[in-house]
């Protein structure tokens, strides 16, 4: 019953996913329409000015292909996050985005790192591992669906494609695992079944042998 209350569908769960996807497309449109280049606002590792990218990189994309490839998984994963993990969704999204951006700033190659891919990997990792850790049947099912849809993404946490920020992917992936462990007891969790002893249970002893209770008969006292 508690699960049904927590998983109640409302229009609000569509708001953030829709707003985010609309926002990154709108920012890209501004770039194209006014002939701007926002790449320099991405993460530039180990440079003080590059720290601004920790906050801004998740909204900047290099071209329409990059933008489109992030938009669909971003919407699906955000929707899953705000539906199944609504109590901690904002914490995972905001803190996770900042931490993954900061780790990218620490470990990445000296180049501008841009795109919402870090958040995509953050959400993919968090949703998958959170379901496995919690062992709740709904969340395990969600984990299996996510791995079926986007499992091939795991290869891109490795430097296998030129020009792709695998460091950003890896950062988001690791932060997702961390948050899945940290928030494992928040929101929907597997309930431990409590067994209540009944009168039927009293008919058996501690070894499981049938042992009906002995009923003492009442005798009326002799009348003198």
Buried (B, 14 or more C-beta within 10 A) or exposed (E): EEEEEBEEEEEEBBEBBEEBBEEBBEBBEEBEEEEEEBBBBBBBBEEEEBBBBBBBBBBBBBEEEBBEBBBEBBBBBBBBBBBBBBEBBEBBBEBBBBBBBBBBBEEBEEBBBBBBBBBBBBBBBBBBBBBBBBEBEBBBEBBBBBBEBBEEBBEBBEEEEEEBBBBBBBBBBBBBBBBBEEBBEBBBBEEEEEEEEEEEEEEEEEEEEEEEEEEEEEEEEEEE
